[in-house]
Amino acid sequence: MPQAPSFNPNWAKRDHPVVNISWFDAKKYSEWAGDSLPTEAQWEKAARGTDGRLYPWGNDWDGKKLWCSEPIVDRPDGTSPVGGFTDSPFGLSDMVGNGWQWCADDPDGTGSFRILRGVSPLPNFFRAANRNWEEPTFKYKSIGFRCALPA
C-alpha cells in the first residue's frame, strides 16, 4: 500500500480523532484509504437512523452520552478517545461531540464552502441535524473527519 498523504494535523494522541485538518486534507486521506468523505445525507442518516431521532442515542438529551471538544460545562477543552461514546442506530460511535466532521458536500455549488457535522460548543445544538459550514482550507482544533466505506 502506498504511503499515506503527507500533511501536518495536530495529532495530540494516537487514539483520539485527527483534528486541525482541512477539507482538502481529509478528502485526500479518505481517497488514499480507498474510501470517501460521507455526503451530508449519509452522515445524517448514520447519526439519526431511519426514525429521525434528535440525538444518535434517542430523543432525550443526555450530556453523559457524548464528549464535547469545545469548552462547556463539565467538559475540558480537547477530544476524547475514539469510540468512547454512544453508538448511533447503525453502530457508529462519536457521531456528535468529539469534533466537527467534514462532509463531501458543497452547499452552494461554488466550492467556497464545505459542510461540517457533529459538534457545537452549546449543548442544545448537539442535535444530529445540526450543521455548519466553513471554507475548505480552514483548520481548527475541533475539526476532523470520518471516512465512509464504499457501498
Backbone torsions as a table, in degrees:
resi	resn	phi	psi	omega
1	MET	NA	135.9	179.2
2	PRO	-65.6	159.1	-180.0
3	GLN	-65.9	146.5	179.2
4	ALA	-60.3	152.5	177.3
5	PRO	-55.5	148.5	-178.4
6	SER	-92.6	117.8	171.3
7	PHE	-153.6	167.1	-172.8
8	ASN	-121.0	69.0	176.7
9	PRO	-75.6	171.5	178.3
10	ASN	-90.0	90.1	178.5
11	TRP	-96.3	88.7	-175.8
12	ALA	-68.4	-39.2	-176.6
13	LYS	-141.9	144.8	-175.3
14	ARG	-62.5	-33.1	-175.1
15	ASP	-96.7	11.3	178.4
16	HIS	-102.4	163.9	178.8
17	PRO	-67.4	151.4	173.5
18	VAL	-72.6	124.8	179.5
19	VAL	-130.8	176.0	-177.1
20	ASN	62.7	48.4	-174.3
21	ILE	-132.4	138.3	179.6
22	SER	-78.0	165.3	175.5
23	TRP	-61.5	-40.1	-179.4
24	PHE	-61.1	-42.9	178.5
25	ASP	-67.7	-39.9	177.9
26	ALA	-62.8	-42.7	178.6
27	LYS	-64.0	-44.2	179.7
28	LYS	-61.0	-44.2	179.4
29	TYR	-64.7	-46.9	-177.6
30	SER	-61.7	-38.3	176.8
31	GLU	-66.9	-40.7	177.5
32	TRP	-59.4	-38.8	-178.6
33	ALA	-77.6	-2.8	-179.2
34	GLY	82.1	17.2	-179.1
35	ASP	-117.8	-158.7	174.3
36	SER	-151.0	169.0	168.7
37	LEU	-76.7	144.7	178.7
38	PRO	-70.1	148.9	169.6
39	THR	-70.5	165.1	178.3
40	GLU	-61.8	-38.4	178.9
41	ALA	-64.7	-41.7	177.6
42	GLN	-63.0	-44.4	-179.2
43	TRP	-61.0	-46.8	-176.7
44	GLU	-65.9	-40.9	178.4
45	LYS	-63.8	-40.0	178.0
46	ALA	-62.9	-34.5	-178.9
47	ALA	-82.9	-38.2	-172.6
48	ARG	-100.2	-14.5	-176.2
49	GLY	73.0	-167.5	179.8
50	THR	-91.9	-5.6	179.9
51	ASP	-98.1	3.0	174.6
52	GLY	68.1	31.8	-178.8
53	ARG	-60.0	156.0	-179.1
54	LEU	-72.9	-39.2	-178.8
55	TYR	-125.5	158.5	180.0
56	PRO	-56.6	-28.4	-178.8
57	TRP	-90.8	-9.0	-179.7
58	GLY	148.1	-155.5	-174.9
59	ASN	-104.5	-4.1	-179.4
60	ASP	-107.3	133.4	-179.9
61	TRP	-63.6	134.6	174.6
62	ASP	-147.9	100.2	-177.6
63	GLY	-63.7	-10.8	177.7
64	LYS	-84.2	-4.5	-177.2
65	LYS	-95.5	7.5	-180.0
66	LEU	-154.4	165.6	174.2
67	TRP	-121.7	131.0	-179.8
68	CYS	-100.1	125.6	179.5
69	SER	-79.1	-5.7	175.1
70	GLU	-102.7	147.0	-177.8
71	PRO	-68.5	116.5	171.8
72	ILE	-137.7	-178.1	-178.1
73	VAL	-54.8	130.5	176.3
74	ASP	63.3	14.9	176.9
75	ARG	-132.9	116.5	177.9
76	PRO	-71.6	163.3	177.9
77	ASP	-66.7	139.0	177.1
78	GLY	120.9	166.3	-178.3
79	THR	-88.1	169.5	175.2
80	SER	-116.4	166.3	177.8
81	PRO	-55.7	143.9	179.6
82	VAL	-64.9	139.3	175.0
83	GLY	85.6	9.3	-176.0
84	GLY	-86.8	-7.7	-174.0
85	PHE	-130.0	166.3	-170.7
86	THR	-31.1	133.3	174.3
87	ASP	-77.6	149.3	173.2
88	SER	-79.1	176.4	178.2
89	PRO	-58.3	-21.3	-179.9
90	PHE	-103.1	11.9	175.6
91	GLY	85.7	14.1	179.0
92	LEU	-91.8	132.7	-179.5
93	SER	-91.9	158.9	172.0
94	ASP	56.2	39.1	178.3
95	MET	-69.3	-29.5	174.3
96	VAL	-128.2	142.9	169.9
97	GLY	107.4	-46.9	-170.5
98	ASN	-77.9	-11.6	176.7
99	GLY	163.5	153.4	171.5
100	TRP	-64.1	148.6	179.8
101	GLN	-126.4	126.6	178.2
102	TRP	-65.8	141.0	171.2
103	CYS	-113.5	163.0	-176.9
104	ALA	-71.6	-22.7	-169.1
105	ASP	-65.9	146.2	173.0
106	ASP	-111.4	102.9	-169.2
107	PRO	-66.1	-24.5	-177.5
108	ASP	-119.2	4.3	176.8
109	GLY	77.4	4.5	-178.1
110	THR	-100.9	-14.6	-174.8
111	GLY	82.6	1.4	-177.5
112	SER	-76.3	-24.6	-177.2
113	PHE	-138.3	157.9	173.4
114	ARG	-134.4	151.9	-176.4
115	ILE	-78.9	141.0	172.9
116	LEU	-121.0	139.6	178.0
117	ARG	-132.8	155.4	164.2
118	GLY	110.1	-6.5	-179.4
119	VAL	-156.6	165.1	175.4
120	SER	-161.7	151.7	174.8
121	PRO	-77.9	-2.8	-178.1
122	LEU	-118.7	125.7	-175.9
123	PRO	-53.7	-37.0	-177.5
124	ASN	-71.1	-5.6	177.4
125	PHE	-105.3	14.7	178.8
126	PHE	-82.9	7.7	177.0
127	ARG	-54.6	145.0	179.4
128	ALA	-63.0	-20.3	179.8
129	ALA	-86.3	-6.0	-179.7
130	ASN	-63.8	140.3	-179.8
131	ARG	-143.8	160.6	176.4
132	ASN	-147.3	175.5	176.0
133	TRP	-149.1	157.8	-177.9
134	GLU	-156.1	162.9	174.7
135	GLU	-63.1	142.1	-174.5
136	PRO	-68.0	-12.6	176.4
137	THR	-89.3	-8.7	-175.0
138	PHE	-68.9	138.8	175.2
139	LYS	-128.7	144.8	178.9
140	TYR	-156.3	157.1	-174.8
141	LYS	-61.9	-15.2	178.9
142	SER	-118.3	18.7	178.2
143	ILE	-111.0	121.4	178.4
144	GLY	-138.1	-146.2	-177.9
145	PHE	-164.2	166.7	167.7
146	ARG	-135.4	153.8	-179.9
147	CYS	-94.1	150.3	172.3
148	ALA	-108.5	128.1	179.4
149	LEU	-73.1	149.4	175.7
150	PRO	-62.4	151.6	-179.7
151	ALA	-63.5	NA	NA
